[in-house]
Amino acid sequence: MTRPDVGVVLHAPGEVALEEIHVAEPGPGEVRVRIEATGVCHSDLHVIENDGWGHALPVLLGHEGAGIVEDVGDGVTSVATGDRVVIGWKAACGRCAPCLRGEPRQCKRPPAAPGRLGEGRADFAFDVVGRRETFELALSLAPTVVLIGLSPPDERAEVVLPGLFARRARIVVSHGGDHLPTDFPQLAQWALDGQLDLAAMVTRTAPLADWAEAFDAMRAGDVIRTVLTP
């Protein structure tokens, strides 16, 4: 007699039960595995205690599995029926920007989790101001934030840790851009080619004698950059 498929299911907030489940036949590129053992991870408890943690309910719990391949879909050649396998909880999509760059560990396939970014969004955000509002905005726009601007000594930003975890976010500090003089010819060429808009970064020019006014405008946030000339 064939064993029914059963699993621990979170149906609604606070409602968890062992019950029968229905598993579809594997489609192209898919594999159906009969799980013989699974670890109980704190992540599963986190999903239960946080009403699915952004996943659409119901949720079949458990992601540390080992078992036997029951069937494979069209195009699958890496495993065959009867093979013993272990299960990886996340697979790279092969289509997003990191995957296409050969960095599958940074895959941006969006799992159903709060704050996770989908395809078509920016890969990097650069904060050249160094204020709370600009940093938090940058963190909401891209999975990798590069902090360039110097912040006031007491500046603080609020970071939602589960959001960082879900998006595999990275925060990198670049001291003044970490540039070297050898970078200048390339930057100049980008400007000549129209790829770098240097003019947009200069709000105004002023004589050297107006240096104090230039500092006041900078403190007030009225300018991006003032260029002083003799």
N, CA, C and O of each residue as an XYZ file, in Angstrom:
920
protein
N       0.847     -1.200      0.000
C       0.000      0.000      0.000
C       0.878      1.244      0.000
O       1.809      1.345      0.799
N       0.590      2.197     -0.892
C       1.381      3.416     -1.006
C       1.142      4.327      0.190
O       0.005      4.562      0.597
N       2.238      4.831      0.741
C       2.119      5.754      1.864
C       1.563      7.093      1.392
O       1.964      7.591      0.340
N       0.651      7.679      2.150
C       0.163      9.013      1.764
C       1.255     10.045      1.993
O       2.123      9.865      2.847
N       1.207     11.114      1.233
C       2.134     12.223      1.441
C       1.607     13.080      2.583
O       0.477     13.565      2.538
N       2.434     13.261      3.605
C       2.024     14.077      4.747
C       3.128     15.075      5.056
O       4.289     14.871      4.700
N       2.756     16.135      5.711
C       3.734     17.140      6.095
C       3.197     18.024      7.199
O       1.999     18.030      7.481
N       4.099     18.778      7.825
C       3.709     19.738      8.853
C       3.382     21.051      8.143
O       4.233     21.642      7.478
N       2.151     21.489      8.294
C       1.647     22.619      7.516
C       1.189     23.743      8.432
O       0.463     23.523      9.401
N       1.636     24.970      8.099
C       1.121     26.175      8.754
C       0.000     26.705      7.870
O       0.247     27.241      6.790
N      -1.253     26.546      8.345
C      -2.407     26.937      7.537
C      -2.801     28.385      7.748
O      -3.193     29.083      6.813
N      -2.691     28.816      8.974
C      -3.074     30.174      9.359
C      -2.251     30.533     10.577
O      -1.680     29.646     11.211
N      -2.171     31.823     10.927
C      -1.396     32.192     12.111
C      -1.772     31.360     13.329
O      -2.921     31.366     13.769
N      -0.787     30.643     13.868
C      -1.007     29.827     15.059
C      -1.600     28.468     14.800
O      -1.799     27.705     15.746
N      -1.895     28.123     13.542
C      -2.513     26.837     13.215
C      -1.520     25.958     12.453
O      -1.327     26.117     11.247
N      -0.897     25.030     13.176
C       0.087     24.122     12.600
C      -0.369     22.693     12.863
O      -0.771     22.360     13.978
N      -0.307     21.836     11.822
C      -0.765     20.464     12.007
C      -0.094     19.553     10.998
O       0.321     19.983      9.922
N       0.005     18.267     11.374
C       0.483     17.230     10.463
C      -0.713     16.759      9.657
O      -1.699     16.288     10.223
N      -0.634     16.882      8.342
C      -1.781     16.534      7.529
C      -1.356     16.054      6.148
O      -0.202     16.210      5.747
N      -2.285     15.481      5.448
C      -2.014     14.948      4.115
C      -1.832     16.094      3.132
O      -2.547     17.096      3.173
N      -0.853     15.920      2.245
C      -0.587     16.920      1.212
C      -0.617     16.237     -0.155
O      -0.517     15.015     -0.255
N      -0.754     17.040     -1.191
C      -0.803     16.520     -2.548
C       0.342     17.131     -3.341
O       0.450     18.352     -3.453
N       1.197     16.271     -3.890
C       2.376     16.712     -4.629
C       2.165     16.433     -6.109
O       1.891     15.298     -6.499
N       2.291     17.457     -6.924
C       2.073     17.309     -8.361
C       3.201     16.533     -9.012
O       4.285     16.400     -8.443
N       2.944     16.024    -10.205
C       3.992     15.378    -10.987
C       5.046     16.428    -11.348
O       4.699     17.587    -11.577
N       6.318     16.048    -11.401
C       7.361     17.039    -11.723
C       7.248     17.546    -13.152
O       7.048     16.774    -14.090
N       7.381     18.856    -13.297
C       7.378     19.457    -14.621
C       8.779     19.513    -15.192
O       9.703     18.964    -14.593
N       8.969     20.166    -16.344
C      10.300     20.271    -16.949
C      11.310     20.878    -15.982
O      11.061     21.933    -15.399
N      12.455     20.206    -15.811
C      13.504     20.700    -14.935
C      13.243     20.462    -13.469
O      14.039     20.893    -12.633
N      12.149     19.785    -13.118
C      11.808     19.560    -11.723
C      12.052     18.108    -11.307
O      12.091     17.204    -12.141
N      12.213     17.909    -10.006
C      12.452     16.588     -9.422
C      11.524     16.409     -8.235
O      11.373     17.316     -7.417
N      10.895     15.230     -8.138
C      10.070     14.928     -6.970
C      10.843     13.973     -6.071
O      11.304     12.920     -6.513
N      10.978     14.354     -4.803
C      11.757     13.582     -3.839
C      10.864     13.175     -2.672
O      10.120     13.992     -2.131
N      10.947     11.905     -2.294
C      10.274     11.472     -1.070
C      11.234     11.691      0.083
O      12.271     11.035      0.179
N      10.875     12.627      0.961
C      11.730     12.977      2.083
C      11.701     11.859      3.122
O      10.635     11.451      3.584
N      12.883     11.373      3.480
C      12.995     10.321      4.493
C      13.438     10.869      5.847
O      13.227     10.228      6.877
N      14.049     12.050      5.848
C      14.477     12.673      7.100
C      14.618     14.166      6.868
O      15.027     14.607      5.794
N      14.273     14.936      7.890
C      14.419     16.384      7.797
C      14.778     16.961      9.155
O      14.254     16.538     10.185
N      15.667     17.922      9.139
C      16.036     18.588     10.382
C      14.987     19.607     10.779
O      14.300     20.174      9.929
N      14.871     19.833     12.076
C      13.964     20.858     12.586
C      14.808     22.090     12.876
O      15.620     22.103     13.801
N      14.604     23.118     12.075
C      15.448     24.313     12.127
C      14.712     25.456     12.812
O      13.484     25.532     12.775
N      15.471     26.333     13.429
C      14.870     27.510     14.053
C      14.173     28.383     13.017
O      13.255     29.130     13.353
N      14.604     28.294     11.758
C      13.939     29.061     10.702
C      12.475     28.660     10.575
O      11.615     29.505     10.327
N      12.188     27.355     10.745
C      10.798     26.906     10.678
C       9.988     27.507     11.820
O       8.854     27.941     11.618
N      10.567     27.536     13.018
C       9.890     28.155     14.152
C       9.671     29.637     13.895
O       8.646     30.202     14.277
N      10.646     30.261     13.242
C      10.527     31.682     12.917
C       9.341     31.911     11.987
O       8.589     32.871     12.155
N       9.177     31.020     11.000
C       8.044     31.135     10.075
C       6.724     30.987     10.827
O       5.772     31.726     10.575
N       6.673     30.027     11.754
C       5.448     29.810     12.538
C       5.130     31.025     13.404
O       3.993     31.498     13.428
N       6.135     31.526     14.111
C       5.904     32.604     15.065
C       5.671     33.950     14.403
O       5.192     34.887     15.041
N       6.009     34.047     13.128
C       5.826     35.314     12.415
C       4.812     35.193     11.283
O       4.919     35.862     10.255
N       3.829     34.327     11.496
C       2.688     34.195     10.577
C       3.103     33.966      9.136
O       2.531     34.550      8.215
N       4.098     33.115      8.943
C       4.544     32.786      7.590
C       5.725     33.584      7.123
O       6.318     33.256      6.095
N       6.091     34.630      7.846
C       7.244     35.485      7.520
C       7.202     35.960      6.066
O       8.217     35.964      5.370
N       6.010     36.359      5.627
C       5.868     36.894      4.284
C       5.468     35.874      3.251
O       5.096     36.248      2.139
N       5.530     34.577      3.584
C       5.111     33.542      2.644
C       3.593     33.500      2.566
O       2.900     33.767      3.547
N       3.091     33.164      1.396
C       1.657     32.979      1.250
C       1.255     31.686      1.945
O       1.866     30.641      1.723
N       0.234     31.754      2.780
C      -0.239     30.577      3.499
C      -1.165     29.753      2.599
O      -1.864     30.324      1.761
N      -1.186     28.423      2.753
C      -0.458     27.617      3.739
C       1.010     27.419      3.353
O       1.389     27.546      2.189
N       1.829     27.101      4.372
C       3.257     26.863      4.188
C       3.587     25.445      4.646
O       3.248     25.052      5.763
N       4.249     24.682      3.778
C       4.761     23.369      4.159
C       6.123     23.583      4.793
O       7.054     24.043      4.132
N       6.245     23.251      6.073
C       7.472     23.516      6.813
C       8.533     22.452      6.523
O       8.228     21.350      6.067
N       9.776     22.813      6.799
C      10.884     21.879      6.627
C      11.677     22.167      5.368
O      11.115     22.232      4.274
N      12.991     22.340      5.521
C      13.831     22.610      4.349
C      15.192     21.925      4.437
O      16.020     22.076      3.538
N      15.431     21.175      5.509
C      16.680     20.428      5.636
C      16.378     18.955      5.389
O      16.257     18.170      6.329
N      16.258     18.588      4.119
C      15.759     17.253      3.803
C      16.767     16.332      3.143
O      17.728     16.771      2.512
N      16.517     15.033      3.310
C      17.257     13.980      2.615
C      16.265     12.898      2.246
O      15.367     12.587      3.029
N      16.413     12.314      1.056
C      15.452     11.300      0.646
C      15.825     10.637     -0.658
O      16.994     10.593     -1.042
N      14.796     10.113     -1.348
C      14.995      9.340     -2.573
C      14.207      9.990     -3.702
O      13.057     10.387     -3.518
N      14.832     10.098     -4.866
C      14.165     10.655     -6.039
C      13.082      9.685     -6.497
O      13.367      8.526     -6.800
N      11.840     10.162     -6.545
C      10.720      9.331     -7.001
C      10.485      9.466     -8.494
O      10.120      8.497     -9.160
N      10.690     10.658     -9.016
C      10.423     10.886    -10.438
C      11.136     12.159    -10.862
O      11.418     13.024    -10.032
N      11.427     12.276    -12.144
C      12.079     13.480    -12.676
C      11.288     13.980    -13.875
O      10.650     13.207    -14.589
N      11.346     15.297    -14.079
C      10.676     15.905    -15.213
C      11.557     15.920    -16.452
O      12.714     15.502    -16.414
N      11.000     16.402    -17.534
C      11.742     16.478    -18.795
C      12.976     17.352    -18.646
O      12.943     18.404    -18.007
N      14.061     16.892    -19.248
C      15.288     17.664    -19.269
C      16.194     17.466    -18.082
O      17.299     18.007    -18.073
N      15.780     16.714    -17.075
C      16.607     16.490    -15.890
C      17.589     15.353    -16.162
O      17.182     14.239    -16.491
N      18.876     15.640    -16.024
C      19.917     14.631    -16.270
C      20.860     14.452    -15.084
O      21.645     13.504    -15.052
N      20.786     15.366    -14.103
C      21.740     15.310    -12.997
C      21.406     14.218    -11.987
O      22.295     13.717    -11.298
N      20.129     13.846    -11.895
C      19.719     12.769    -10.993
C      18.722     11.881    -11.714
O      18.159     12.262    -12.740
N      18.507     10.672    -11.155
C      17.572      9.729    -11.757
C      16.724      9.107    -10.669
O      17.077      9.159     -9.491
N      15.609      8.519    -11.061
C      14.726      7.858    -10.114
C      15.497      6.810     -9.305
O      16.229      5.992     -9.862
N      15.320      6.852     -7.995
C      16.007      5.922     -7.109
C      17.252      6.486     -6.471
O      17.767      5.903     -5.517
N      17.760      7.618     -6.972
C      18.952      8.225     -6.377
C      18.642      8.757     -4.985
O      17.558      9.284     -4.735
N      19.614      8.610     -4.076
C      19.502      9.222     -2.755
C      20.102     10.622     -2.834
O      21.191     10.813     -3.376
N      19.386     11.590     -2.293
C      19.795     12.989     -2.446
C      19.600     13.753     -1.144
O      18.859     13.329     -0.257
N      20.279     14.883     -1.052
C      20.009     15.868     -0.006
C      19.444     17.101     -0.688
O      19.701     17.342     -1.867
N      18.677     17.875      0.055
C      17.940     18.995     -0.517
C      18.575     20.321     -0.127
O      18.825     20.571      1.052
N      18.837     21.171     -1.113
C      19.257     22.546     -0.864
C      18.022     23.428     -0.799
O      17.131     23.321     -1.642
N      17.967     24.300      0.200
C      16.746     25.096      0.394
C      16.586     26.200     -0.639
O      15.490     26.735     -0.810
N      17.670     26.548     -1.329
C      17.581     27.617     -2.309
C      18.384     27.251     -3.543
O      19.515     26.778     -3.433
N      17.812     27.466     -4.708
C      18.514     27.228     -5.966
C      18.634     28.541     -6.732
O      17.707     29.351     -6.743
N      19.774     28.740     -7.365
C      19.974     29.958     -8.160
C      19.069     29.913     -9.392
O      18.858     28.854     -9.983
N      18.537     31.082     -9.769
C      17.588     31.126    -10.887
C      18.278     31.048    -12.239
O      17.683     30.594    -13.216
N      19.557     31.498    -12.304
C      20.279     31.459    -13.574
C      19.930     32.578    -14.524
O      20.444     32.609    -15.642
N      19.063     33.512    -14.116
C      18.599     34.562    -15.025
C      18.850     35.978    -14.529
O      18.928     36.907    -15.333
N      18.977     36.160    -13.215
C      19.154     37.513    -12.694
C      20.582     37.999    -12.960
O      21.434     37.234    -13.412
N      20.830     39.276    -12.672
C      22.137     39.870    -12.977
C      23.297     39.154    -12.286
O      24.294     38.865    -12.948
N      23.215     38.849    -10.965
C      24.333     38.132    -10.338
C      24.579     36.763    -10.954
O      25.729     36.364    -11.135
N      23.508     36.038    -11.280
C      23.680     34.716    -11.898
C      24.378     34.845    -13.248
O      25.278     34.068    -13.565
N      23.962     35.825    -14.035
C      24.568     36.013    -15.350
C      26.014     36.478    -15.256
O      26.789     36.299    -16.196
N      26.384     37.083    -14.107
C      27.784     37.465    -13.900
C      28.611     36.316    -13.346
O      29.804     36.476    -13.089
N      27.987     35.162    -13.161
C      28.712     34.031    -12.597
C      28.794     34.064    -11.088
O      29.708     33.482    -10.503
N      27.829     34.751    -10.436
C      27.801     34.841     -8.980
C      26.481     34.276     -8.455
O      25.675     35.024     -7.903
N      26.243     32.961     -8.618
C      24.950     32.392     -8.209
C      24.677     32.492     -6.722
O      23.518     32.453     -6.308
N      25.729     32.623     -5.897
C      25.488     32.745     -4.456
C      24.808     34.062     -4.106
O      24.234     34.193     -3.025
N      24.867     35.043     -5.010
C      24.206     36.323     -4.794
C      22.910     36.424     -5.580
O      22.422     37.524     -5.837
N      22.348     35.278     -5.963
C      21.118     35.248     -6.766
C      20.043     36.123     -6.142
O      19.851     36.121     -4.926
N      19.340     36.880     -6.997
C      18.301     37.796     -6.523
C      16.904     37.229     -6.755
O      15.917     37.964     -6.730
N      16.826     35.896     -6.986
C      15.488     35.308     -7.080
C      14.727     35.701     -5.826
O      15.186     35.415     -4.720
N      13.565     36.355     -5.968
C      12.886     36.881     -4.781
C      12.066     35.839     -4.057
O      10.979     35.496     -4.523
N      12.550     35.305     -2.907
C      11.686     34.441     -2.108
C      10.575     35.254     -1.494
O      10.667     36.479     -1.416
N       9.526     34.588     -1.056
C       8.407     35.306     -0.451
C       8.777     35.697      0.960
O       8.444     35.002      1.920
N       9.460     36.801      1.079
C       9.882     37.274      2.397
C       9.836     38.783      2.389
O       9.983     39.396      1.332
N       9.637     39.392      3.531
C       9.463     40.849      3.561
C      10.724     41.577      3.161
O      11.819     41.222      3.598
N      10.575     42.594      2.331
C      11.687     43.449      1.985
C      12.555     42.912      0.886
O      13.465     43.591      0.411
N      12.228     41.481      0.408
C      13.042     40.889     -0.676
C      12.858     41.585     -1.971
O      11.696     41.768     -2.334
N      13.999     42.075     -2.857
C      13.936     42.795     -4.142
C      13.754     41.825     -5.284
O      14.328     40.737     -5.262
N      12.944     42.200     -6.315
C      12.760     41.343     -7.475
C      13.664     41.760     -8.613
O      14.440     42.708     -8.491
N      13.558     41.037     -9.733
C      14.369     41.349    -10.895
C      13.962     42.703    -11.456
O      12.819     43.135    -11.305
N      14.899     43.357    -12.094
C      14.632     44.657    -12.673
C      14.961     45.810    -11.755
O      14.856     46.967    -12.162
N      15.357     45.526    -10.519
C      15.753     46.583     -9.607
C      17.257     46.795     -9.697
O      17.964     46.021    -10.343
N      17.745     47.852     -9.043
C      19.176     48.165     -9.097
C      19.980     47.103     -8.356
O      19.507     46.516     -7.383
N      21.208     46.863     -8.831
C      22.123     45.947     -8.144
C      22.862     46.667     -7.023
O      23.144     46.079     -5.979
N      23.179     47.964     -7.246
C      23.954     48.734     -6.272
C      23.304     50.097     -6.061
O      22.707     50.665     -6.975
N      23.432     50.609     -4.841
C      23.037     51.983     -4.538
C      24.210     52.637     -3.818
O      24.789     52.043     -2.909
N      24.561     53.848     -4.214
C      25.700     54.558     -3.645
C      25.199     55.769     -2.863
O      24.561     56.662     -3.421
N      25.495     55.787     -1.574
C      25.114     56.914     -0.732
C      26.321     57.837     -0.593
O      27.277     57.527      0.118
N      26.263     58.967     -1.279
C      27.373     59.910     -1.243
C      27.093     61.065     -0.284
O      27.877     62.009     -0.197
N      25.968     60.987      0.437
C      25.596     62.043      1.383
C      25.914     61.626      2.808
O      26.452     62.417      3.584
N      25.584     60.384      3.158
C      25.910     59.897      4.487
C      24.947     60.318      5.573
O      25.329     60.420      6.738
N      23.699     60.564      5.204
C      22.679     60.906      6.192
C      21.711     59.742      6.379
O      21.610     58.863      5.522
N      21.009     59.743      7.495
C      20.095     58.640      7.780
C      19.107     58.416      6.645
O      18.912     57.286      6.197
N      18.480     59.505      6.176
C      17.442     59.338      5.173
C      17.985     58.811      3.851
O      17.316     58.025      3.180
N      19.195     59.233      3.466
C      19.746     58.751      2.196
C      20.224     57.304      2.309
O      20.091     56.525      1.365
N      20.780     56.950      3.469
C      21.242     55.568      3.644
C      20.069     54.596      3.674
O      20.114     53.552      3.023
N      19.011     54.931      4.428
C      17.859     54.043      4.499
C      17.168     53.926      3.147
O      16.661     52.860      2.799
N      17.146     55.022      2.381
C      16.585     54.969      1.031
C      17.420     54.047      0.147
O      16.875     53.215     -0.578
N      18.748     54.198      0.210
C      19.630     53.354     -0.599
C      19.436     51.885     -0.262
O      19.444     51.034     -1.152
N      19.262     51.583      1.018
C      19.099     50.199      1.454
C      17.785     49.613      0.953
O      17.670     48.399      0.783
N      16.800     50.462      0.718
C      15.515     49.980      0.211
C      15.533     49.779     -1.302
O      14.636     49.140     -1.853
N      16.542     50.317     -1.973
C      16.571     50.285     -3.436
C      17.414     49.163     -4.021
O      17.164     48.738     -5.149
N      18.400     48.675     -3.290
C      19.325     47.701     -3.868
C      19.854     46.765     -2.789
O      19.904     47.131     -1.614
N      20.250     45.552     -3.186
C      20.780     44.613     -2.190
C      22.177     44.951     -1.711
O      22.596     44.488     -0.651
N      22.912     45.760     -2.482
C      24.251     46.171     -2.073
C      24.308     47.686     -1.986
O      24.071     48.383     -2.973
N      24.624     48.194     -0.797
C      24.718     49.638     -0.576
C      26.171     49.991     -0.312
O      26.826     49.381      0.533
N      26.670     50.981     -1.043
C      28.035     51.462     -0.856
C      27.960     52.834     -0.198
O      27.454     53.790     -0.785
N      28.470     52.919      1.027
C      28.460     54.182      1.768
C      29.743     54.941      1.456
O      30.842     54.476      1.760
N      29.592     56.114      0.845
C      30.742     56.918      0.431
C      30.822     58.213      1.237
O      31.899     58.581      1.707
N      29.701     58.903      1.401
C      29.706     60.190      2.086
C      30.002     60.064      3.564
O      29.570     59.118      4.222
N      30.752     61.043      4.081
C      31.062     61.081      5.513
C      29.860     61.595      6.296
O      29.256     62.602      5.926
N      29.516     60.907      7.370
C      28.357     61.259      8.178
C      28.771     62.115      9.368
O      29.926     62.066      9.790
N      27.835     62.904      9.920
C      28.113     63.599     11.179
C      28.431     62.573     12.268
O      27.991     61.427     12.185
N      29.186     62.973     13.281
C      29.625     62.004     14.303
C      28.497     61.252     14.985
O      28.680     60.097     15.368
N      27.323     61.879     15.149
C      26.235     61.244     15.886
C      25.138     60.700     14.976
O      24.047     60.379     15.448
N      25.413     60.595     13.684
C      24.373     60.132     12.753
C      24.061     58.654     12.988
O      24.968     57.840     13.163
N      22.763     58.315     12.990
C      22.312     56.943     13.184
C      21.298     56.589     12.104
O      20.578     57.454     11.606
N      21.249     55.302     11.746
C      20.260     54.823     10.787
C      19.563     53.607     11.370
O      20.156     52.850     12.139
N      18.314     53.424     11.005
C      17.550     52.266     11.473
C      17.588     51.173     10.416
O      17.290     51.415      9.246
N      17.958     49.966     10.838
C      18.064     48.830      9.933
C      17.191     47.705     10.458
O      17.329     47.297     11.611
N      16.295     47.202      9.622
C      15.446     46.072      9.991
C      16.199     44.791      9.647
O      16.333     44.446      8.473
N      16.687     44.091     10.655
C      17.556     42.941     10.433
C      16.913     41.835      9.605
O      17.586     41.306      8.720
N      15.645     41.443      9.831
C      15.073     40.404      8.969
C      15.069     40.785      7.496
O      15.216     39.930      6.622
N      14.898     42.086      7.229
C      14.930     42.530      5.839
C      16.294     42.338      5.201
O      16.386     41.981      4.026
N      17.371     42.575      5.973
C      18.719     42.351      5.466
C      18.934     40.880      5.159
O      19.497     40.520      4.125
N      18.470     40.025      6.085
C      18.666     38.588      5.912
C      17.924     38.084      4.692
O      18.469     37.311      3.905
N      16.676     38.520      4.529
C      15.858     38.020      3.431
C      16.421     38.416      2.076
O      16.309     37.659      1.112
N      17.030     39.604      1.994
C      17.524     40.090      0.704
C      19.005     39.829      0.487
O      19.558     40.240     -0.532
N      19.667     39.140      1.442
C      21.103     38.913      1.347
C      21.822     40.244      1.119
O      22.725     40.346      0.289
N      21.405     41.246      1.868
C      21.924     42.595      1.676
C      23.374     42.697      2.121
O      23.825     41.982      3.016
N      24.087     43.601      1.476
C      25.479     43.878      1.823
C      25.657     45.381      1.966
O      25.164     46.157      1.148
N      26.373     45.786      3.022
C      26.696     47.191      3.247
C      28.211     47.320      3.166
O      28.937     46.707      3.948
N      28.678     48.116      2.223
C      30.108     48.280      1.984
C      30.476     49.741      2.213
O      29.764     50.644      1.774
N      31.572     49.964      2.892
C      32.050     51.333      3.127
C      33.204     51.617      2.191
O      34.182     50.871      2.145
N      33.080     52.714      1.436
C      34.132     53.129      0.508
C      34.631     54.491      0.958
O      33.889     55.472      0.910
N      35.877     54.560      1.392
C      36.440     55.796      1.939
C      36.683     56.799      0.821
O      37.694     56.741      0.121
N      35.727     57.730      0.666
C      35.872     58.750     -0.356
C      35.845     58.212     -1.776
O      36.312     58.880     -2.699
N      35.312     57.027     -1.961
C      35.283     56.427     -3.295
C      36.435     55.479     -3.542
O      36.456     54.781     -4.556
N      37.406     55.441     -2.617
C      38.575     54.550     -2.757
C      39.234     54.677     -4.124
O      39.686     53.690     -4.705
N      39.282     55.910     -4.630
C      39.854     56.103     -5.957
C      41.375     56.220     -5.893
O      41.949     56.521     -4.846
N      42.000     55.979     -7.018
C      43.426     56.196     -7.206
C      43.602     57.141     -8.390
O      42.728     57.202     -9.255
N      44.709     57.877     -8.451
C      44.919     58.777     -9.593
C      44.822     58.080    -10.940
O      44.462     58.698    -11.942
N      45.147     56.780    -10.962
C      45.073     56.050    -12.229
C      43.639     55.894    -12.720
O      43.411     55.523    -13.872
N      42.651     56.183    -11.829
C      41.252     56.111    -12.251
C      40.822     57.330    -13.057
O      39.859     57.256    -13.820
N      41.519     58.446    -12.899
C      41.063     59.700    -13.500
C      40.943     59.653    -15.022
O      39.952     60.153    -15.555
N      41.900     59.080    -15.744
C      41.720     59.014    -17.204
C      40.450     58.276    -17.611
O      39.776     58.680    -18.559
N      40.122     57.206    -16.908
C      38.905     56.472    -17.237
C      37.670     57.307    -16.951
O      36.734     57.324    -17.751
N      37.657     58.013    -15.799
C      36.534     58.871    -15.474
C      36.385     59.993    -16.496
O      35.273     60.330    -16.901
N      37.500     60.561    -16.906
C      37.464     61.626    -17.905
C      36.924     61.107    -19.235
O      36.168     61.802    -19.913
N      37.304     59.905    -19.605
C      36.817     59.332    -20.853
C      35.328     59.063    -20.794
O      34.614     59.276    -21.774
N      34.854     58.591    -19.641
C      33.412     58.387    -19.490
C      32.662     59.701    -19.638
O      31.585     59.743    -20.234
N      33.235     60.784    -19.092
C      32.601     62.096    -19.220
C      32.568     62.533    -20.685
O      31.551     63.040    -21.158
N      33.671     62.340    -21.399
C      33.723     62.708    -22.814
C      32.760     61.884    -23.655
O      32.212     62.368    -24.646
N      32.560     60.631    -23.249
C      31.657     59.747    -23.989
C      30.196     59.934    -23.608
O      29.315     59.289    -24.177
N      29.932     60.828    -22.632
C      28.564     61.060    -22.204
C      28.033     60.038    -21.227
O      26.834     60.029    -20.949
N      28.884     59.172    -20.696
C      28.446     58.161    -19.739
C      28.484     58.674    -18.295
O      27.870     58.078    -17.410
N      29.190     59.761    -18.059
C      29.315     60.341    -16.731
C      29.021     61.832    -16.830
O      29.748     62.567    -17.499
N      27.960     62.282    -16.168
C      27.531     63.683    -16.238
C      28.198     64.469    -15.116
O      27.647     64.599    -14.023
N      29.376     64.985    -15.393
C      30.094     65.759    -14.383
C      29.430     67.103    -14.125
O      29.444     67.588    -12.993
N      28.850     67.713    -15.153
C      28.252     69.042    -15.000
C      27.110     69.018    -13.990
O      26.904     69.993    -13.267
N      26.366     67.915    -13.932
C      25.230     67.832    -13.014
C      25.677     67.789    -11.564
O      24.878     68.028    -10.660
N      26.949     67.488    -11.336
C      27.451     67.406     -9.970
C      27.932     68.750     -9.441
O      28.220     68.874     -8.251
N      28.022     69.745    -10.295
C      28.466     71.085     -9.899
C      27.254     72.012     -9.888
O      26.691     72.320    -10.938
N      26.861     72.448     -8.709
C      25.697     73.319     -8.590
C      26.027     74.742     -9.019
O      25.229     75.403     -9.683
N      27.213     75.204     -8.633
C      27.585     76.567     -8.996
C      29.084     76.737     -8.897
O      29.771     75.929     -8.273
N      29.583     77.782     -9.510
C      30.975     78.186     -9.359
C      31.005     79.539     -8.660
O      30.055     80.317     -8.752
N      32.101     79.813     -7.961
C      32.223     81.065     -7.211
C      33.699     81.417     -7.090
O      34.556     80.540     -7.194
N      34.000     82.693     -6.870
C      35.396     83.072     -6.659
C      35.892     82.578     -5.303
O      35.109     82.358     -4.379
N      37.202     82.408     -5.206
C      37.804     81.915     -3.977
C      37.430     82.782     -2.776
O      37.328     82.283     -1.655
N      37.228     84.074     -3.009
C      36.887     84.988     -1.917
C      35.558     84.634     -1.260
O      35.300     85.050     -0.131
N      34.708     83.870     -1.952
C      33.398     83.507     -1.407
C      33.430     82.147     -0.710
O      32.408     81.468     -0.613
N      34.604     81.756     -0.227
C      34.742     80.430      0.362
C      33.811     80.205      1.554
O      33.270     79.112      1.725
N      33.623     81.248      2.382
C      32.770     81.099      3.567
C      31.325     80.842      3.162
O      30.649     80.002      3.757
N      30.852     81.562      2.154
C      29.487     81.361      1.670
C      29.320     79.950      1.096
O      28.266     79.330      1.238
N      30.371     79.459      0.450
C      30.323     78.112     -0.118
C      30.166     77.065      0.987
O      29.426     76.093      0.833
N      30.867     77.274      2.096
C      30.736     76.332      3.215
C      29.349     76.403      3.835
O      28.775     75.379      4.207
N      28.800     77.639      3.948
C      27.454     77.783      4.504
C      26.424     77.072      3.633
O      25.524     76.413      4.152
N      26.549     77.199      2.325
C      25.613     76.543      1.408
C      25.715     75.026      1.514
O      24.717     74.312      1.418
N      26.940     74.551      1.714
C      27.137     73.110      1.855
C      26.512     72.602      3.144
O      25.861     71.557      3.153
N      26.711     73.341      4.237
C      26.118     72.949      5.521
C      24.593     72.917      5.446
O      23.952     72.049      6.038
N      24.032     73.853      4.727
C      22.574     73.951      4.609
C      21.997     72.927      3.664
O      20.780     72.747      3.621
N      22.838     72.253      2.907
C      22.348     71.282      1.936
C      21.773     71.896      0.704
O      20.975     71.263      0.011
N      22.157     73.125      0.406
C      21.604     73.839     -0.755
C      22.311     73.497     -2.053
O      21.815     73.817     -3.133
N      23.465     72.851     -1.960
C      24.252     72.588     -3.172
C      24.750     71.143     -3.142
O      24.869     70.520     -2.086
N      25.036     70.636     -4.343
C      25.750     69.374     -4.432
C      27.246     69.636     -4.299
O      27.940     69.024     -3.488
N      27.720     70.573     -5.131
C      29.127     70.936     -5.075
C      29.297     72.377     -5.583
O      28.743     72.753     -6.615
N      30.075     73.171     -4.835
C      30.490     74.503     -5.312
C      31.954     74.407     -5.728
O      32.786     73.881     -4.988
N      32.253     74.906     -6.888
C      33.637     74.910     -7.377
C      34.168     76.335     -7.271
O      33.601     77.266     -7.842
N      35.269     76.491     -6.528
C      35.867     77.814     -6.353
C      36.961     78.024     -7.381
O      37.749     77.119     -7.658
N      37.007     79.219     -7.943
C      38.026     79.589     -8.914
C      38.756     80.843     -8.452
O      38.214     81.602     -7.648
N      39.963     81.079     -8.936
C      40.721     82.292     -8.507
C      39.971     83.571     -8.845
O      40.457     84.666     -8.559
